[in-house]
Amino acid sequence: MGKRTQLEKTYLRQNVQFIFCELNGKITYSSDTFFEIPRGELWSETALVSKIPLVNSADLQYIGEDMYFIRVETQADQILVKLEKIPSSQKAIDPKSKIFHIQERINFLNLPASSAKNLLSNYFEEIYSDDELLGTNVPHIPFKLEHIAEALRIVFHDPLAPQSKNIQFQLGFTAKFLVGNRNRLLTELLLKCNELYLKDSLDPIVVVCNFDTEEDDLQVIIKNAGHYADASWQQTVNDLDIFITLPCVVIGSPIAPDLVHSVEDDFPYLCDITGGDPDMVIDILQTIIDTLDADIDLLAKAHQKRNWKDLERLPHKMKPNFKSLERDDLSKQLQKMEEFAIARNMKAFDQALDVFLEEATAVTTKLRSYKKA
């Protein structure tokens, strides 16, 4: 009882509760500082305690909004649990414990292999070795915002609660990669989204990313979260939203937002086969432009020389590109031109070629408007 007497003196500070329980969770003693636990009953948090990787009494875990930490000592036949209430003045300076709590909700064993899973795994490994947590001295590294967005969905999606709060991630631009302080970005998003996730009034949580090409800054906005501004997240001018800015460098020029929406609207087939990646669609369009420019030039030269072999081959070769652009009308025109060339009907081929070149030129001109800004 000497140890418990010592503990009694400690909990008189009114910020610690001690619980002794058997390995099956049966309570043998509780100081009842914060809440009463009758002796002999099972403590419902035993399952939580058993999941903590115990090394020594310094192991801790953040337990949600009530700001308790849990410290554990394992003995031969019992567990000592120490609940410590963190004073309000310290709540804002202990983000690492919040990150630990967020990590606990992820079952990495059940996650399929993905770039977002790798991102989270690397992040949690790096963040615990980073004394400053936000990684202000960590070298800037390449990352994709799409992977950040998927990582947030992994963290906050509860498959057992299909009606749980939804987190939407909207990209106002797209680029190959950003180079910046990835750890700080992910930390700020995890901490703020975790805070908002507990607020019933904000559903869904909408995260919008834009890029300032003049300042080389990534701006991240959370819509309708103006009440939750803090040292990191500032209120926007309208006081409705909050935002942070982070210096970043773009690898691959960002595409203007109107072009992103245009390719989604104008090329649904390409968007579908690329998994909705507008940046990849732009790359495909650029490849099609280069290919069509070369083929149309060869077609004009073959027509001038009356090279029937090329006049048969080139229309056939060009058809798939126009099908990808969902211009079946031009694909059908090329089919007729191929048939006219096989039949050696130059008059019909001349007429079809004039119509095709006029319409194909209009198509390639429009395609050039989708070049990256």
C-alpha positions in Angstrom: 0.0 0.0 0.0 3.0 2.3 0.2 2.9 2.9 -3.5 -0.8 3.7 -3.4 -0.3 6.1 -0.5 2.3 7.9 -2.6 -0.2 8.1 -5.4 -2.9 9.5 -3.2 -0.6 12.4 -2.4 0.0 12.9 -6.1 -3.6 13.0 -7.3 -4.5 15.6 -4.6 -3.2 18.0 -7.3 -6.5 17.4 -8.9 -5.1 16.7 -12.4 -4.3 13.0 -12.2 -6.4 9.8 -11.8 -4.8 6.5 -11.0 -6.5 3.2 -11.9 -5.3 -0.3 -11.0 -6.9 -3.1 -12.9 -6.3 -6.8 -13.4 -5.2 -7.9 -16.9 -8.8 -8.8 -17.7 -9.9 -5.2 -16.9 -11.4 -5.8 -13.4 -10.9 -2.7 -11.3 -9.0 -3.2 -8.0 -8.5 0.5 -7.2 -9.3 3.9 -8.5 -8.5 7.4 -7.1 -11.7 8.7 -8.7 -10.2 12.1 -9.3 -12.1 12.8 -12.6 -14.8 10.1 -12.5 -15.8 7.3 -10.2 -15.1 3.7 -11.1 -16.7 1.1 -8.7 -14.2 -1.5 -7.5 -14.7 -5.0 -8.9 -16.2 -3.8 -12.2 -14.6 -4.0 -15.6 -13.0 -0.9 -17.0 -14.2 -0.3 -20.5 -10.9 1.3 -21.7 -8.9 -1.8 -21.0 -9.0 -2.7 -24.7 -7.6 0.7 -25.5 -4.8 0.3 -23.0 -3.8 -3.1 -24.4 -3.2 -1.7 -27.9 -0.6 0.8 -26.6 3.0 -0.4 -27.4 4.3 -0.3 -23.9 8.0 0.4 -23.3 8.0 2.3 -20.0 5.8 4.6 -17.9 6.5 7.4 -20.3 4.3 5.9 -23.0 1.3 8.0 -23.5 -1.8 8.5 -25.7 -4.1 11.4 -26.3 -7.7 10.5 -25.4 -9.8 12.8 -27.4 -11.4 16.2 -26.7 -11.3 15.9 -22.9 -7.5 16.4 -23.1 -6.4 13.4 -21.0 -3.2 11.7 -21.5 -2.8 8.0 -20.6 0.3 6.7 -19.1 0.7 3.0 -18.4 2.9 0.7 -16.3 2.5 -3.1 -16.7 3.2 -5.3 -13.7 3.1 -9.1 -13.4 -0.6 -9.3 -12.6 -2.1 -5.9 -13.1 -2.0 -2.7 -15.0 -1.5 0.8 -13.6 -3.2 3.4 -15.7 -2.5 7.1 -15.0 -5.0 9.6 -16.6 -3.6 13.1 -16.6 -5.7 16.1 -17.5 -3.8 18.7 -19.5 -4.4 22.3 -18.4 -6.2 24.6 -20.9 -3.0 26.7 -21.2 -1.2 23.7 -22.6 -3.8 22.4 -25.0 -2.4 24.3 -28.0 1.2 23.2 -27.5 0.9 19.4 -27.5 0.1 18.5 -31.2 2.3 15.5 -31.3 0.1 13.6 -28.9 -2.9 14.5 -31.0 -1.1 13.2 -34.1 -0.5 9.9 -32.2 -4.2 9.7 -31.4 -5.1 10.3 -35.1 -2.7 7.6 -36.2 -4.4 5.1 -33.8 -7.6 5.2 -35.9 -5.7 3.8 -39.0 -5.4 0.1 -39.5 -2.4 -0.1 -42.0 -2.7 -3.8 -42.3 -6.1 -3.6 -43.9 -5.1 -0.8 -46.3 -4.4 -1.8 -49.9 -1.0 -0.7 -51.3 -1.2 2.9 -52.6 0.8 6.1 -52.8 -1.4 7.6 -50.1 -0.7 4.7 -47.8 3.1 5.1 -48.4 2.8 8.8 -47.7 1.1 8.2 -44.4 3.6 5.5 -43.3 6.5 7.7 -44.1 4.9 10.7 -42.5 4.3 9.0 -39.2 7.8 7.7 -39.1 9.3 11.1 -39.9 7.0 13.1 -37.6 8.1 11.4 -34.4 11.7 12.0 -35.1 11.0 15.7 -35.8 11.3 17.6 -32.5 9.6 20.7 -34.0 6.7 18.5 -35.3 5.8 20.9 -38.2 9.2 20.2 -39.8 10.3 23.8 -40.3 13.9 22.7 -40.8 13.0 19.6 -42.8 14.2 19.9 -46.5 11.4 20.6 -48.9 10.4 17.4 -50.8 8.2 16.6 -53.9 4.6 15.5 -53.2 1.3 15.4 -55.0 -1.8 17.1 -53.6 -3.9 14.1 -54.9 -1.9 11.9 -52.5 -2.5 14.3 -49.6 -6.2 14.3 -50.4 -6.4 10.5 -50.4 -4.4 10.3 -47.2 -7.0 12.5 -45.5 -9.8 10.2 -46.7 -8.0 7.2 -45.4 -7.5 8.8 -41.9 -11.1 10.1 -41.5 -13.2 7.6 -43.4 -14.9 5.2 -41.1 -16.2 2.1 -43.1 -18.3 1.1 -40.1 -20.1 4.5 -40.0 -21.3 5.2 -43.6 -23.2 8.3 -42.3 -20.1 9.8 -40.8 -18.8 13.2 -41.7 -17.6 13.7 -45.2 -14.3 15.4 -46.1 -14.1 16.9 -49.6 -10.9 17.9 -51.2 -11.0 20.3 -54.1 -8.0 21.2 -56.3 -8.3 24.5 -58.1 -5.3 23.6 -60.2 -3.2 20.6 -61.1 0.5 20.0 -61.5 2.9 17.1 -61.7 4.4 17.8 -58.3 4.8 20.4 -55.6 8.0 20.8 -53.8 7.5 22.1 -50.2 7.2 21.3 -46.6 5.0 18.3 -46.9 5.1 17.4 -43.2 3.8 20.8 -42.1 1.0 20.7 -44.7 -0.1 17.2 -43.7 0.2 18.0 -40.0 -1.8 21.2 -40.2 -4.5 19.4 -42.2 -4.7 16.4 -39.9 -4.9 18.5 -36.7 -7.5 21.0 -38.1 -9.6 18.3 -39.8 -9.6 16.3 -36.6 -10.8 19.3 -34.7 -13.5 20.0 -37.2 -14.5 16.3 -37.4 -15.7 16.6 -33.8 -17.9 19.6 -34.6 -21.4 18.6 -35.6 -22.1 22.0 -37.2 -19.6 21.5 -40.0 -20.5 18.8 -42.5 -19.0 18.3 -44.9 -15.5 19.6 -44.3 -14.5 21.2 -47.6 -10.7 21.7 -48.3 -9.9 23.8 -51.3 -6.3 24.2 -52.7 -5.2 27.0 -55.0 -1.7 28.1 -56.2 -0.5 31.6 -56.5 1.9 31.6 -59.4 3.2 35.1 -58.7 4.1 34.4 -55.0 4.9 30.6 -55.4 2.5 29.9 -52.5 0.1 27.1 -52.0 -3.1 28.4 -50.3 -5.3 25.9 -48.5 -8.8 27.0 -47.5 -11.3 25.2 -45.3 -14.8 26.5 -46.2 -17.2 27.7 -43.6 -14.8 27.2 -40.7 -14.2 30.8 -39.8 -14.9 30.2 -36.1 -12.0 27.8 -35.9 -9.1 30.2 -36.8 -6.0 29.9 -34.7 -2.3 30.7 -34.8 -1.8 28.6 -38.0 -5.2 29.1 -39.7 -6.2 32.6 -40.4 -9.7 33.9 -41.3 -10.3 35.0 -44.9 -11.6 38.5 -45.6 -15.2 37.3 -45.5 -14.7 35.7 -42.0 -16.4 32.6 -43.3 -13.4 30.5 -44.1 -9.9 29.8 -42.8 -6.7 29.4 -44.7 -3.0 28.8 -44.5 -0.3 29.5 -47.1 2.9 27.5 -47.6 5.8 28.4 -49.9 6.0 25.8 -52.7 7.6 25.3 -56.1 5.6 23.7 -58.9 7.2 21.0 -61.0 5.2 21.1 -64.2 3.2 24.3 -64.7 -0.2 24.5 -63.0 -3.2 24.3 -65.3 -5.6 27.2 -65.0 -8.9 26.2 -63.2 -11.1 27.0 -66.2 -9.0 24.6 -68.4 -9.3 21.9 -65.7 -13.1 22.2 -65.8 -13.0 22.4 -69.7 -11.1 19.1 -70.1 -13.5 17.4 -67.7 -16.5 18.7 -69.7 -15.1 18.4 -73.2 -13.2 15.1 -72.9 -15.2 12.8 -70.5 -13.7 9.7 -72.2 -10.1 10.7 -71.5 -11.0 11.8 -68.0 -12.6 8.4 -67.4 -9.7 6.3 -68.6 -7.2 8.5 -66.7 -9.1 8.2 -63.4 -10.2 11.8 -63.6 -6.7 13.2 -63.7 -6.9 16.5 -65.8 -3.1 16.8 -65.8 -2.8 13.5 -67.6 -5.6 14.5 -70.0 -3.6 17.6 -70.9 -0.5 15.4 -71.5 -2.6 13.1 -73.8 -4.0 16.1 -75.7 -0.5 17.5 -76.3 0.6 14.1 -77.6 -2.5 14.0 -79.9 -1.7 17.6 -81.2 1.9 16.6 -82.0 0.8 13.4 -83.7 -2.0 15.1 -85.7 0.2 18.0 -86.8 2.8 15.5 -88.2 0.2 13.2 -89.9 -1.8 16.1 -91.5 1.5 17.5 -92.9 2.3 14.0 -94.3 -1.2 13.7 -95.7 -1.0 17.0 -97.5 2.4 16.0 -99.0 1.1 12.5 -100.0 -1.9 14.2 -101.7 0.3 16.6 -103.6 2.4 13.6 -104.9 -0.5 11.3 -105.5 1.1 8.8 -103.2 -1.8 6.3 -102.9 -0.1 4.1 -100.4 0.3 6.9 -97.9 -3.2 8.2 -98.8 -4.6 4.8 -97.7 -2.4 4.5 -94.6 -2.6 7.9 -93.0 -6.4 8.3 -92.7 -6.5 4.8 -91.2 -3.7 5.8 -88.7 -5.4 9.0 -87.7 -8.8 7.5 -86.8 -8.0 6.4 -83.2 -6.9 9.9 -82.2 -10.2 11.4 -83.2 -12.1 8.6 -81.5 -10.2 9.5 -78.3 -11.3 13.1 -78.8 -14.9 11.8 -79.2 -15.1 13.2 -82.7 -16.6 10.1 -84.4 -17.7 12.4 -87.3 -14.1 13.1 -88.2 -13.2 9.4 -87.7 -16.0 8.5 -90.2 -14.7 11.1 -92.7 -11.2 9.5 -92.5 -12.8 6.1 -93.1 -14.4 7.4 -96.3 -11.1 9.0 -97.4 -9.4 5.6 -96.9 -12.0 3.9 -99.0 -11.7 6.6 -101.8 -7.9 6.1 -101.8 -8.3 2.3 -102.1 -10.7 2.9 -105.0 -8.2 5.5 -106.5 -11.1 8.0 -106.7 -9.1 11.2 -106.5 -12.1 13.6 -107.2 -14.0 12.2 -104.2 -10.8 12.1 -102.1 -10.1 15.8 -103.0 -13.6 16.9 -101.8 -13.4 14.8 -98.6 -9.9 16.1 -97.9 -11.0 19.7 -98.1 -13.8 19.2 -95.6 -11.6 17.2 -93.3 -8.7 19.7 -93.2 -11.1 22.6 -92.4 -12.7 20.7 -89.5 -9.4 19.1 -88.3 -7.7 22.5 -88.2 -10.5 23.8 -86.0 -10.0 20.8 -83.7 -6.2 21.2 -83.3 -6.6 25.0 -82.8 -9.0 24.3 -79.9 -6.7 21.6 -78.5 -3.9 24.1 -78.3 -6.0 26.2 -76.0 -5.7 23.4 -73.4 -1.9 23.8 -73.2 -0.7 24.2 -69.7 -0.8 27.8 -68.5 
